Amino acid sequence: MKEKIATQKESQTSKPLGKRNPKITKSYMEMKREMAKIGMTTTLLLTSGSALFVKNRVAKAVHIGAGVALVGFCIWHASLYPKEHNKTN
């Protein structure tokens, strides 16, 4: 009985990706984590790439904006994982 309830909950939270292969599923939390990682990668690339041209006015604005966005994506990424506190005395 418990197994049946567990499989029903998993099927409700998992969504099929793509029309061609409905067997490939990812949970909503995994998709959010992947989006946060992609955002961090993109903004890190923009920040490091625009650092080479900081004397340019537009590149400086891109550099600052991408840096702020990188911090935001990092905070979002960290908030998507469970908070487990292991206290060892």
PDB file with one MODEL, atoms N, CA, C and O in Angstrom:
MODEL        1
ATOM      1  N   MET A   1       0.814  -1.192   0.000  1.00  0.00           N
ATOM      2  CA  MET A   1       0.000   0.000   0.000  1.00  0.00           C
ATOM      3  C   MET A   1       0.862   1.262   0.000  1.00  0.00           C
ATOM      4  O   MET A   1       0.589   2.204  -0.745  1.00  0.00           O
ATOM      5  N   LYS A   2       1.912   1.280   0.844  1.00  0.00           N
ATOM      6  CA  LYS A   2       2.783   2.446   0.912  1.00  0.00           C
ATOM      7  C   LYS A   2       3.535   2.648  -0.394  1.00  0.00           C
ATOM      8  O   LYS A   2       3.769   3.779  -0.819  1.00  0.00           O
ATOM      9  N   GLU A   3       3.915   1.529  -1.033  1.00  0.00           N
ATOM     10  CA  GLU A   3       4.628   1.620  -2.313  1.00  0.00           C
ATOM     11  C   GLU A   3       3.742   2.241  -3.383  1.00  0.00           C
ATOM     12  O   GLU A   3       4.210   3.026  -4.208  1.00  0.00           O
ATOM     13  N   LYS A   4       2.465   1.886  -3.367  1.00  0.00           N
ATOM     14  CA  LYS A   4       1.529   2.422  -4.349  1.00  0.00           C
ATOM     15  C   LYS A   4       1.370   3.934  -4.168  1.00  0.00           C
ATOM     16  O   LYS A   4       1.334   4.678  -5.148  1.00  0.00           O
ATOM     17  N   ILE A   5       1.277   4.383  -2.922  1.00  0.00           N
ATOM     18  CA  ILE A   5       1.142   5.815  -2.644  1.00  0.00           C
ATOM     19  C   ILE A   5       2.411   6.550  -3.054  1.00  0.00           C
ATOM     20  O   ILE A   5       2.348   7.650  -3.602  1.00  0.00           O
ATOM     21  N   ALA A   6       3.577   5.933  -2.784  1.00  0.00           N
ATOM     22  CA  ALA A   6       4.844   6.565  -3.142  1.00  0.00           C
ATOM     23  C   ALA A   6       4.981   6.715  -4.650  1.00  0.00           C
ATOM     24  O   ALA A   6       5.446   7.749  -5.131  1.00  0.00           O
ATOM     25  N   THR A   7       4.581   5.694  -5.398  1.00  0.00           N
ATOM     26  CA  THR A   7       4.687   5.783  -6.860  1.00  0.00           C
ATOM     27  C   THR A   7       3.701   6.800  -7.418  1.00  0.00           C
ATOM     28  O   THR A   7       3.991   7.456  -8.418  1.00  0.00           O
ATOM     29  N   GLN A   8       2.535   6.941  -6.784  1.00  0.00           N
ATOM     30  CA  GLN A   8       1.573   7.944  -7.233  1.00  0.00           C
ATOM     31  C   GLN A   8       2.116   9.347  -7.009  1.00  0.00           C
ATOM     32  O   GLN A   8       1.953  10.219  -7.862  1.00  0.00           O
ATOM     33  N   LYS A   9       2.766   9.573  -5.861  1.00  0.00           N
ATOM     34  CA  LYS A   9       3.341  10.880  -5.587  1.00  0.00           C
ATOM     35  C   LYS A   9       4.463  11.193  -6.556  1.00  0.00           C
ATOM     36  O   LYS A   9       4.577  12.325  -7.025  1.00  0.00           O
ATOM     37  N   GLU A  10       5.301  10.200  -6.865  1.00  0.00           N
ATOM     38  CA  GLU A  10       6.401  10.409  -7.818  1.00  0.00           C
ATOM     39  C   GLU A  10       5.856  10.719  -9.196  1.00  0.00           C
ATOM     40  O   GLU A  10       6.394  11.582  -9.890  1.00  0.00           O
ATOM     41  N   SER A  11       4.815  10.044  -9.603  1.00  0.00           N
ATOM     42  CA  SER A  11       4.276  10.286 -10.943  1.00  0.00           C
ATOM     43  C   SER A  11       3.619  11.663 -11.033  1.00  0.00           C
ATOM     44  O   SER A  11       3.579  12.256 -12.111  1.00  0.00           O
ATOM     45  N   GLN A  12       3.106  12.176  -9.918  1.00  0.00           N
ATOM     46  CA  GLN A  12       2.508  13.498  -9.942  1.00  0.00           C
ATOM     47  C   GLN A  12       3.562  14.588 -10.001  1.00  0.00           C
ATOM     48  O   GLN A  12       3.336  15.625 -10.624  1.00  0.00           O
ATOM     49  N   THR A  13       4.728  14.374  -9.357  1.00  0.00           N
ATOM     50  CA  THR A  13       5.762  15.406  -9.330  1.00  0.00           C
ATOM     51  C   THR A  13       6.658  15.360 -10.549  1.00  0.00           C
ATOM     52  O   THR A  13       7.259  16.373 -10.907  1.00  0.00           O
ATOM     53  N   SER A  14       6.764  14.215 -11.195  1.00  0.00           N
ATOM     54  CA  SER A  14       7.642  14.088 -12.356  1.00  0.00           C
ATOM     55  C   SER A  14       6.881  14.465 -13.614  1.00  0.00           C
ATOM     56  O   SER A  14       5.728  14.078 -13.805  1.00  0.00           O
ATOM     57  N   LYS A  15       7.545  15.221 -14.460  1.00  0.00           N
ATOM     58  CA  LYS A  15       6.929  15.640 -15.709  1.00  0.00           C
ATOM     59  C   LYS A  15       7.766  15.102 -16.864  1.00  0.00           C
ATOM     60  O   LYS A  15       8.994  15.164 -16.812  1.00  0.00           O
ATOM     61  N   PRO A  16       7.123  14.576 -17.905  1.00  0.00           N
ATOM     62  CA  PRO A  16       7.900  14.088 -19.045  1.00  0.00           C
ATOM     63  C   PRO A  16       8.542  15.239 -19.804  1.00  0.00           C
ATOM     64  O   PRO A  16       7.947  16.304 -19.971  1.00  0.00           O
ATOM     65  N   LEU A  17       9.762  15.006 -20.258  1.00  0.00           N
ATOM     66  CA  LEU A  17      10.472  16.007 -21.042  1.00  0.00           C
ATOM     67  C   LEU A  17      10.430  15.604 -22.505  1.00  0.00           C
ATOM     68  O   LEU A  17      10.881  14.517 -22.866  1.00  0.00           O
ATOM     69  N   GLY A  18       9.908  16.448 -23.320  1.00  0.00           N
ATOM     70  CA  GLY A  18       9.888  16.204 -24.754  1.00  0.00           C
ATOM     71  C   GLY A  18       8.738  15.298 -25.158  1.00  0.00           C
ATOM     72  O   GLY A  18       8.182  14.569 -24.336  1.00  0.00           O
ATOM     73  N   LYS A  19       8.399  15.354 -26.411  1.00  0.00           N
ATOM     74  CA  LYS A  19       7.305  14.543 -26.919  1.00  0.00           C
ATOM     75  C   LYS A  19       7.801  13.198 -27.432  1.00  0.00           C
ATOM     76  O   LYS A  19       7.032  12.241 -27.523  1.00  0.00           O
ATOM     77  N   ARG A  20       9.086  13.128 -27.769  1.00  0.00           N
ATOM     78  CA  ARG A  20       9.601  11.908 -28.372  1.00  0.00           C
ATOM     79  C   ARG A  20       9.842  10.796 -27.364  1.00  0.00           C
ATOM     80  O   ARG A  20       9.572   9.630 -27.651  1.00  0.00           O
ATOM     81  N   ASN A  21      10.346  11.142 -26.194  1.00  0.00           N
ATOM     82  CA  ASN A  21      10.655  10.126 -25.207  1.00  0.00           C
ATOM     83  C   ASN A  21       9.996  10.488 -23.880  1.00  0.00           C
ATOM     84  O   ASN A  21      10.599  11.196 -23.073  1.00  0.00           O
ATOM     85  N   PRO A  22       8.778  10.021 -23.638  1.00  0.00           N
ATOM     86  CA  PRO A  22       8.088  10.384 -22.404  1.00  0.00           C
ATOM     87  C   PRO A  22       8.657   9.696 -21.167  1.00  0.00           C
ATOM     88  O   PRO A  22       8.275  10.046 -20.050  1.00  0.00           O
ATOM     89  N   LYS A  23       9.555   8.732 -21.332  1.00  0.00           N
ATOM     90  CA  LYS A  23      10.131   8.034 -20.186  1.00  0.00           C
ATOM     91  C   LYS A  23      11.152   8.889 -19.452  1.00  0.00           C
ATOM     92  O   LYS A  23      11.416   8.660 -18.271  1.00  0.00           O
ATOM     93  N   ILE A  24      11.728   9.871 -20.134  1.00  0.00           N
ATOM     94  CA  ILE A  24      12.706  10.750 -19.501  1.00  0.00           C
ATOM     95  C   ILE A  24      11.943  11.771 -18.673  1.00  0.00           C
ATOM     96  O   ILE A  24      11.205  12.592 -19.217  1.00  0.00           O
ATOM     97  N   THR A  25      12.120  11.721 -17.350  1.00  0.00           N
ATOM     98  CA  THR A  25      11.407  12.640 -16.480  1.00  0.00           C
ATOM     99  C   THR A  25      12.383  13.298 -15.521  1.00  0.00           C
ATOM    100  O   THR A  25      13.404  12.716 -15.153  1.00  0.00           O
ATOM    101  N   LYS A  26      12.058  14.505 -15.128  1.00  0.00           N
ATOM    102  CA  LYS A  26      12.822  15.233 -14.124  1.00  0.00           C
ATOM    103  C   LYS A  26      11.840  15.903 -13.190  1.00  0.00           C
ATOM    104  O   LYS A  26      10.783  16.377 -13.605  1.00  0.00           O
ATOM    105  N   SER A  27      12.202  15.934 -11.938  1.00  0.00           N
ATOM    106  CA  SER A  27      11.322  16.602 -10.994  1.00  0.00           C
ATOM    107  C   SER A  27      11.453  18.116 -11.170  1.00  0.00           C
ATOM    108  O   SER A  27      12.391  18.612 -11.793  1.00  0.00           O
ATOM    109  N   TYR A  28      10.508  18.810 -10.614  1.00  0.00           N
ATOM    110  CA  TYR A  28      10.488  20.267 -10.721  1.00  0.00           C
ATOM    111  C   TYR A  28      11.709  20.883 -10.039  1.00  0.00           C
ATOM    112  O   TYR A  28      12.275  21.862 -10.527  1.00  0.00           O
ATOM    113  N   MET A  29      12.111  20.299  -8.906  1.00  0.00           N
ATOM    114  CA  MET A  29      13.268  20.810  -8.178  1.00  0.00           C
ATOM    115  C   MET A  29      14.557  20.610  -8.982  1.00  0.00           C
ATOM    116  O   MET A  29      15.419  21.489  -9.001  1.00  0.00           O
ATOM    117  N   GLU A  30      14.689  19.466  -9.639  1.00  0.00           N
ATOM    118  CA  GLU A  30      15.872  19.231 -10.470  1.00  0.00           C
ATOM    119  C   GLU A  30      15.938  20.216 -11.624  1.00  0.00           C
ATOM    120  O   GLU A  30      17.021  20.666 -11.998  1.00  0.00           O
ATOM    121  N   MET A  31      14.795  20.551 -12.186  1.00  0.00           N
ATOM    122  CA  MET A  31      14.778  21.510 -13.289  1.00  0.00           C
ATOM    123  C   MET A  31      15.177  22.903 -12.791  1.00  0.00           C
ATOM    124  O   MET A  31      15.902  23.620 -13.480  1.00  0.00           O
ATOM    125  N   LYS A  32      14.712  23.287 -11.607  1.00  0.00           N
ATOM    126  CA  LYS A  32      15.092  24.584 -11.045  1.00  0.00           C
ATOM    127  C   LYS A  32      16.588  24.632 -10.747  1.00  0.00           C
ATOM    128  O   LYS A  32      17.237  25.653 -10.971  1.00  0.00           O
ATOM    129  N   ARG A  33      17.135  23.518 -10.238  1.00  0.00           N
ATOM    130  CA  ARG A  33      18.572  23.461  -9.962  1.00  0.00           C
ATOM    131  C   ARG A  33      19.380  23.588 -11.244  1.00  0.00           C
ATOM    132  O   ARG A  33      20.401  24.275 -11.282  1.00  0.00           O
ATOM    133  N   GLU A  34      18.914  22.921 -12.289  1.00  0.00           N
ATOM    134  CA  GLU A  34      19.619  22.998 -13.573  1.00  0.00           C
ATOM    135  C   GLU A  34      19.548  24.408 -14.158  1.00  0.00           C
ATOM    136  O   GLU A  34      20.523  24.889 -14.734  1.00  0.00           O
ATOM    137  N   MET A  35      18.407  25.067 -14.014  1.00  0.00           N
ATOM    138  CA  MET A  35      18.281  26.441 -14.503  1.00  0.00           C
ATOM    139  C   MET A  35      19.211  27.372 -13.742  1.00  0.00           C
ATOM    140  O   MET A  35      19.801  28.278 -14.331  1.00  0.00           O
ATOM    141  N   ALA A  36      19.347  27.156 -12.440  1.00  0.00           N
ATOM    142  CA  ALA A  36      20.247  27.988 -11.639  1.00  0.00           C
ATOM    143  C   ALA A  36      21.696  27.767 -12.059  1.00  0.00           C
ATOM    144  O   ALA A  36      22.474  28.719 -12.118  1.00  0.00           O
ATOM    145  N   LYS A  37      22.063  26.526 -12.352  1.00  0.00           N
ATOM    146  CA  LYS A  37      23.441  26.236 -12.787  1.00  0.00           C
ATOM    147  C   LYS A  37      23.728  26.866 -14.147  1.00  0.00           C
ATOM    148  O   LYS A  37      24.813  27.400 -14.374  1.00  0.00           O
ATOM    149  N   ILE A  38      22.759  26.802 -15.042  1.00  0.00           N
ATOM    150  CA  ILE A  38      22.938  27.417 -16.361  1.00  0.00           C
ATOM    151  C   ILE A  38      23.075  28.925 -16.221  1.00  0.00           C
ATOM    152  O   ILE A  38      23.908  29.540 -16.887  1.00  0.00           O
ATOM    153  N   GLY A  39      22.257  29.527 -15.354  1.00  0.00           N
ATOM    154  CA  GLY A  39      22.351  30.967 -15.108  1.00  0.00           C
ATOM    155  C   GLY A  39      23.691  31.357 -14.515  1.00  0.00           C
ATOM    156  O   GLY A  39      24.269  32.374 -14.897  1.00  0.00           O
ATOM    157  N   MET A  40      24.196  30.545 -13.574  1.00  0.00           N
ATOM    158  CA  MET A  40      25.504  30.839 -12.983  1.00  0.00           C
ATOM    159  C   MET A  40      26.609  30.735 -14.024  1.00  0.00           C
ATOM    160  O   MET A  40      27.519  31.564 -14.055  1.00  0.00           O
ATOM    161  N   THR A  41      26.531  29.727 -14.869  1.00  0.00           N
ATOM    162  CA  THR A  41      27.547  29.543 -15.906  1.00  0.00           C
ATOM    163  C   THR A  41      27.542  30.711 -16.888  1.00  0.00           C
ATOM    164  O   THR A  41      28.599  31.226 -17.252  1.00  0.00           O
ATOM    165  N   THR A  42      26.357  31.121 -17.311  1.00  0.00           N
ATOM    166  CA  THR A  42      26.236  32.217 -18.272  1.00  0.00           C
ATOM    167  C   THR A  42      26.755  33.527 -17.699  1.00  0.00           C
ATOM    168  O   THR A  42      27.509  34.245 -18.356  1.00  0.00           O
ATOM    169  N   THR A  43      26.349  33.835 -16.471  1.00  0.00           N
ATOM    170  CA  THR A  43      26.783  35.095 -15.883  1.00  0.00           C
ATOM    171  C   THR A  43      28.271  35.085 -15.541  1.00  0.00           C
ATOM    172  O   THR A  43      28.924  36.127 -15.596  1.00  0.00           O
ATOM    173  N   LEU A  44      28.809  33.923 -15.189  1.00  0.00           N
ATOM    174  CA  LEU A  44      30.248  33.839 -14.951  1.00  0.00           C
ATOM    175  C   LEU A  44      31.013  34.086 -16.244  1.00  0.00           C
ATOM    176  O   LEU A  44      32.045  34.756 -16.241  1.00  0.00           O
ATOM    177  N   LEU A  45      30.511  33.547 -17.346  1.00  0.00           N
ATOM    178  CA  LEU A  45      31.133  33.779 -18.648  1.00  0.00           C
ATOM    179  C   LEU A  45      31.067  35.257 -19.021  1.00  0.00           C
ATOM    180  O   LEU A  45      32.053  35.821 -19.496  1.00  0.00           O
ATOM    181  N   LEU A  46      29.924  35.882 -18.812  1.00  0.00           N
ATOM    182  CA  LEU A  46      29.784  37.317 -19.113  1.00  0.00           C
ATOM    183  C   LEU A  46      30.687  38.168 -18.225  1.00  0.00           C
ATOM    184  O   LEU A  46      31.300  39.128 -18.692  1.00  0.00           O
ATOM    185  N   THR A  47      30.765  37.817 -16.952  1.00  0.00           N
ATOM    186  CA  THR A  47      31.591  38.595 -16.029  1.00  0.00           C
ATOM    187  C   THR A  47      33.063  38.496 -16.388  1.00  0.00           C
ATOM    188  O   THR A  47      33.769  39.503 -16.445  1.00  0.00           O
ATOM    189  N   SER A  48      33.521  37.270 -16.629  1.00  0.00           N
ATOM    190  CA  SER A  48      34.942  37.108 -16.948  1.00  0.00           C
ATOM    191  C   SER A  48      35.278  37.649 -18.333  1.00  0.00           C
ATOM    192  O   SER A  48      36.370  38.180 -18.538  1.00  0.00           O
ATOM    193  N   GLY A  49      34.357  37.522 -19.284  1.00  0.00           N
ATOM    194  CA  GLY A  49      34.611  38.039 -20.633  1.00  0.00           C
ATOM    195  C   GLY A  49      34.622  39.555 -20.686  1.00  0.00           C
ATOM    196  O   GLY A  49      35.439  40.152 -21.387  1.00  0.00           O
ATOM    197  N   SER A  50      33.722  40.172 -19.949  1.00  0.00           N
ATOM    198  CA  SER A  50      33.670  41.632 -19.965  1.00  0.00           C
ATOM    199  C   SER A  50      34.765  42.255 -19.101  1.00  0.00           C
ATOM    200  O   SER A  50      35.017  43.456 -19.208  1.00  0.00           O
ATOM    201  N   ALA A  51      35.413  41.472 -18.257  1.00  0.00           N
ATOM    202  CA  ALA A  51      36.513  42.000 -17.431  1.00  0.00           C
ATOM    203  C   ALA A  51      37.704  42.405 -18.293  1.00  0.00           C
ATOM    204  O   ALA A  51      38.522  43.227 -17.880  1.00  0.00           O
ATOM    205  N   LEU A  52      37.801  41.837 -19.472  1.00  0.00           N
ATOM    206  CA  LEU A  52      38.911  42.168 -20.363  1.00  0.00           C
ATOM    207  C   LEU A  52      38.758  43.548 -20.999  1.00  0.00           C
ATOM    208  O   LEU A  52      39.731  44.134 -21.473  1.00  0.00           O
ATOM    209  N   PHE A  53      37.526  44.060 -21.004  1.00  0.00           N
ATOM    210  CA  PHE A  53      37.248  45.319 -21.685  1.00  0.00           C
ATOM    211  C   PHE A  53      36.593  46.332 -20.752  1.00  0.00           C
ATOM    212  O   PHE A  53      35.695  47.062 -21.173  1.00  0.00           O
ATOM    213  N   VAL A  54      37.021  46.389 -19.509  1.00  0.00           N
ATOM    214  CA  VAL A  54      36.376  47.241 -18.509  1.00  0.00           C
ATOM    215  C   VAL A  54      36.532  48.729 -18.832  1.00  0.00           C
ATOM    216  O   VAL A  54      35.733  49.540 -18.364  1.00  0.00           O
ATOM    217  N   LYS A  55      37.518  49.095 -19.599  1.00  0.00           N
ATOM    218  CA  LYS A  55      37.685  50.508 -19.936  1.00  0.00           C
ATOM    219  C   LYS A  55      36.572  51.012 -20.856  1.00  0.00           C
ATOM    220  O   LYS A  55      36.301  52.212 -20.907  1.00  0.00           O
ATOM    221  N   ASN A  56      35.942  50.110 -21.567  1.00  0.00           N
ATOM    222  CA  ASN A  56      34.808  50.457 -22.415  1.00  0.00           C
ATOM    223  C   ASN A  56      33.572  50.657 -21.527  1.00  0.00           C
ATOM    224  O   ASN A  56      33.340  49.888 -20.594  1.00  0.00           O
ATOM    225  N   ARG A  57      32.803  51.669 -21.818  1.00  0.00           N
ATOM    226  CA  ARG A  57      31.648  52.030 -20.985  1.00  0.00           C
ATOM    227  C   ARG A  57      30.577  50.940 -20.970  1.00  0.00           C
ATOM    228  O   ARG A  57      30.033  50.615 -19.915  1.00  0.00           O
ATOM    229  N   VAL A  58      30.279  50.384 -22.124  1.00  0.00           N
ATOM    230  CA  VAL A  58      29.249  49.349 -22.224  1.00  0.00           C
ATOM    231  C   VAL A  58      29.725  48.064 -21.543  1.00  0.00           C
ATOM    232  O   VAL A  58      28.959  47.413 -20.832  1.00  0.00           O
ATOM    233  N   ALA A  59      30.973  47.707 -21.761  1.00  0.00           N
ATOM    234  CA  ALA A  59      31.511  46.497 -21.145  1.00  0.00           C
ATOM    235  C   ALA A  59      31.545  46.610 -19.625  1.00  0.00           C
ATOM    236  O   ALA A  59      31.347  45.622 -18.918  1.00  0.00           O
ATOM    237  N   LYS A  60      31.791  47.800 -19.134  1.00  0.00           N
ATOM    238  CA  LYS A  60      31.797  48.013 -17.689  1.00  0.00           C
ATOM    239  C   LYS A  60      30.394  47.812 -17.116  1.00  0.00           C
ATOM    240  O   LYS A  60      30.236  47.206 -16.057  1.00  0.00           O
ATOM    241  N   ALA A  61      29.389  48.313 -17.808  1.00  0.00           N
ATOM    242  CA  ALA A  61      28.003  48.128 -17.357  1.00  0.00           C
ATOM    243  C   ALA A  61      27.608  46.652 -17.404  1.00  0.00           C
ATOM    244  O   ALA A  61      26.945  46.151 -16.496  1.00  0.00           O
ATOM    245  N   VAL A  62      28.020  45.961 -18.471  1.00  0.00           N
ATOM    246  CA  VAL A  62      27.743  44.521 -18.583  1.00  0.00           C
ATOM    247  C   VAL A  62      28.443  43.762 -17.461  1.00  0.00           C
ATOM    248  O   VAL A  62      27.868  42.846 -16.874  1.00  0.00           O
ATOM    249  N   HIS A  63      29.681  44.143 -17.166  1.00  0.00           N
ATOM    250  CA  HIS A  63      30.468  43.487 -16.128  1.00  0.00           C
ATOM    251  C   HIS A  63      29.794  43.623 -14.759  1.00  0.00           C
ATOM    252  O   HIS A  63      29.694  42.645 -14.017  1.00  0.00           O
ATOM    253  N   ILE A  64      29.340  44.811 -14.428  1.00  0.00           N
ATOM    254  CA  ILE A  64      28.687  45.042 -13.136  1.00  0.00           C
ATOM    255  C   ILE A  64      27.343  44.312 -13.074  1.00  0.00           C
ATOM    256  O   ILE A  64      27.024  43.680 -12.067  1.00  0.00           O
ATOM    257  N   GLY A  65      26.575  44.397 -14.127  1.00  0.00           N
ATOM    258  CA  GLY A  65      25.277  43.717 -14.147  1.00  0.00           C
ATOM    259  C   GLY A  65      25.401  42.209 -14.073  1.00  0.00           C
ATOM    260  O   GLY A  65      24.640  41.551 -13.363  1.00  0.00           O
ATOM    261  N   ALA A  66      26.360  41.661 -14.805  1.00  0.00           N
ATOM    262  CA  ALA A  66      26.560  40.213 -14.774  1.00  0.00           C
ATOM    263  C   ALA A  66      27.085  39.761 -13.415  1.00  0.00           C
ATOM    264  O   ALA A  66      26.755  38.666 -12.958  1.00  0.00           O
ATOM    265  N   GLY A  67      27.888  40.578 -12.773  1.00  0.00           N
ATOM    266  CA  GLY A  67      28.384  40.236 -11.436  1.00  0.00           C
ATOM    267  C   GLY A  67      27.266  40.192 -10.415  1.00  0.00           C
ATOM    268  O   GLY A  67      27.220  39.293  -9.575  1.00  0.00           O
ATOM    269  N   VAL A  68      26.371  41.152 -10.485  1.00  0.00           N
ATOM    270  CA  VAL A  68      25.227  41.171  -9.577  1.00  0.00           C
ATOM    271  C   VAL A  68      24.320  39.968  -9.849  1.00  0.00           C
ATOM    272  O   VAL A  68      23.830  39.331  -8.917  1.00  0.00           O
ATOM    273  N   ALA A  69      24.100  39.663 -11.130  1.00  0.00           N
ATOM    274  CA  ALA A  69      23.278  38.515 -11.494  1.00  0.00           C
ATOM    275  C   ALA A  69      23.931  37.206 -11.041  1.00  0.00           C
ATOM    276  O   ALA A  69      23.235  36.275 -10.637  1.00  0.00           O
ATOM    277  N   LEU A  70      25.256  37.131 -11.105  1.00  0.00           N
ATOM    278  CA  LEU A  70      25.970  35.937 -10.658  1.00  0.00           C
ATOM    279  C   LEU A  70      25.750  35.703  -9.165  1.00  0.00           C
ATOM    280  O   LEU A  70      25.518  34.573  -8.737  1.00  0.00           O
ATOM    281  N   VAL A  71      25.822  36.765  -8.384  1.00  0.00           N
ATOM    282  CA  VAL A  71      25.567  36.634  -6.940  1.00  0.00           C
ATOM    283  C   VAL A  71      24.128  36.172  -6.699  1.00  0.00           C
ATOM    284  O   VAL A  71      23.886  35.331  -5.834  1.00  0.00           O
ATOM    285  N   GLY A  72      23.185  36.711  -7.449  1.00  0.00           N
ATOM    286  CA  GLY A  72      21.789  36.299  -7.316  1.00  0.00           C
ATOM    287  C   GLY A  72      21.579  34.840  -7.664  1.00  0.00           C
ATOM    288  O   GLY A  72      20.885  34.122  -6.944  1.00  0.00           O
ATOM    289  N   PHE A  73      22.175  34.391  -8.769  1.00  0.00           N
ATOM    290  CA  PHE A  73      22.055  32.986  -9.148  1.00  0.00           C
ATOM    291  C   PHE A  73      22.705  32.065  -8.115  1.00  0.00           C
ATOM    292  O   PHE A  73      22.192  30.977  -7.854  1.00  0.00           O
ATOM    293  N   CYS A  74      23.821  32.483  -7.528  1.00  0.00           N
ATOM    294  CA  CYS A  74      24.482  31.669  -6.502  1.00  0.00           C
ATOM    295  C   CYS A  74      23.605  31.527  -5.260  1.00  0.00           C
ATOM    296  O   CYS A  74      23.509  30.443  -4.684  1.00  0.00           O
ATOM    297  N   ILE A  75      22.975  32.611  -4.853  1.00  0.00           N
ATOM    298  CA  ILE A  75      22.079  32.549  -3.689  1.00  0.00           C
ATOM    299  C   ILE A  75      20.868  31.670  -3.996  1.00  0.00           C
ATOM    300  O   ILE A  75      20.440  30.879  -3.156  1.00  0.00           O
ATOM    301  N   TRP A  76      20.321  31.813  -5.197  1.00  0.00           N
ATOM    302  CA  TRP A  76      19.187  30.988  -5.587  1.00  0.00           C
ATOM    303  C   TRP A  76      19.580  29.517  -5.616  1.00  0.00           C
ATOM    304  O   TRP A  76      18.838  28.667  -5.124  1.00  0.00           O
ATOM    305  N   HIS A  77      20.742  29.210  -6.190  1.00  0.00           N
ATOM    306  CA  HIS A  77      21.231  27.838  -6.280  1.00  0.00           C
ATOM    307  C   HIS A  77      21.415  27.241  -4.888  1.00  0.00           C
ATOM    308  O   HIS A  77      21.048  26.089  -4.657  1.00  0.00           O
ATOM    309  N   ALA A  78      21.974  28.004  -3.971  1.00  0.00           N
ATOM    310  CA  ALA A  78      22.193  27.502  -2.612  1.00  0.00           C
ATOM    311  C   ALA A  78      20.878  27.263  -1.884  1.00  0.00           C
ATOM    312  O   ALA A  78      20.792  26.375  -1.036  1.00  0.00           O
ATOM    313  N   SER A  79      19.857  28.044  -2.205  1.00  0.00           N
ATOM    314  CA  SER A  79      18.574  27.883  -1.523  1.00  0.00           C
ATOM    315  C   SER A  79      17.786  26.677  -2.021  1.00  0.00           C
ATOM    316  O   SER A  79      16.797  26.298  -1.395  1.00  0.00           O
ATOM    317  N   LEU A  80      18.193  26.070  -3.121  1.00  0.00           N
ATOM    318  CA  LEU A  80      17.463  24.933  -3.681  1.00  0.00           C
ATOM    319  C   LEU A  80      17.853  23.603  -3.062  1.00  0.00           C
ATOM    320  O   LEU A  80      17.245  22.580  -3.381  1.00  0.00           O
ATOM    321  N   TYR A  81      18.837  23.587  -2.196  1.00  0.00           N
ATOM    322  CA  TYR A  81      19.283  22.355  -1.562  1.00  0.00           C
ATOM    323  C   TYR A  81      18.831  22.328  -0.117  1.00  0.00           C
ATOM    324  O   TYR A  81      18.728  23.378   0.517  1.00  0.00           O
ATOM    325  N   PRO A  82      18.555  21.135   0.421  1.00  0.00           N
ATOM    326  CA  PRO A  82      18.060  21.053   1.808  1.00  0.00           C
ATOM    327  C   PRO A  82      19.101  21.516   2.816  1.00  0.00           C
ATOM    328  O   PRO A  82      20.306  21.371   2.612  1.00  0.00           O
ATOM    329  N   LYS A  83      18.601  22.072   3.899  1.00  0.00           N
ATOM    330  CA  LYS A  83      19.477  22.561   4.955  1.00  0.00           C
ATOM    331  C   LYS A  83      19.646  21.460   6.001  1.00  0.00           C
ATOM    332  O   LYS A  83      18.757  21.253   6.826  1.00  0.00           O
ATOM    333  N   GLU A  84      20.763  20.762   5.974  1.00  0.00           N
ATOM    334  CA  GLU A  84      21.047  19.712   6.948  1.00  0.00           C
ATOM    335  C   GLU A  84      22.188  20.172   7.831  1.00  0.00           C
ATOM    336  O   GLU A  84      23.275  20.496   7.352  1.00  0.00           O
ATOM    337  N   HIS A  85      21.928  20.194   9.109  1.00  0.00           N
ATOM    338  CA  HIS A  85      22.945  20.613  10.052  1.00  0.00           C
ATOM    339  C   HIS A  85      23.427  19.390  10.836  1.00  0.00           C
ATOM    340  O   HIS A  85      22.673  18.824  11.628  1.00  0.00           O
ATOM    341  N   ASN A  86      24.652  18.990  10.621  1.00  0.00           N
ATOM    342  CA  ASN A  86      25.231  17.879  11.346  1.00  0.00           C
ATOM    343  C   ASN A  86      26.021  18.425  12.523  1.00  0.00           C
ATOM    344  O   ASN A  86      27.076  19.035  12.350  1.00  0.00           O
ATOM    345  N   LYS A  87      25.504  18.202  13.710  1.00  0.00           N
ATOM    346  CA  LYS A  87      26.183  18.677  14.897  1.00  0.00           C
ATOM    347  C   LYS A  87      26.942  17.514  15.545  1.00  0.00           C
ATOM    348  O   LYS A  87      26.341  16.566  16.052  1.00  0.00           O
ATOM    349  N   THR A  88      28.227  17.606  15.517  1.00  0.00           N
ATOM    350  CA  THR A  88      29.042  16.581  16.158  1.00  0.00           C
ATOM    351  C   THR A  88      29.763  17.207  17.335  1.00  0.00           C
ATOM    352  O   THR A  88      30.431  18.232  17.197  1.00  0.00           O
ATOM    353  N   ASN A  89      29.625  16.593  18.473  1.00  0.00           N
ATOM    354  CA  ASN A  89      30.258  17.108  19.694  1.00  0.00           C
ATOM    355  C   ASN A  89      31.356  16.186  20.154  1.00  0.00           C
ATOM    356  O   ASN A  89      32.004  16.453  21.166  1.00  0.00           O
TER     357      ASN A  89
ENDMDL
END
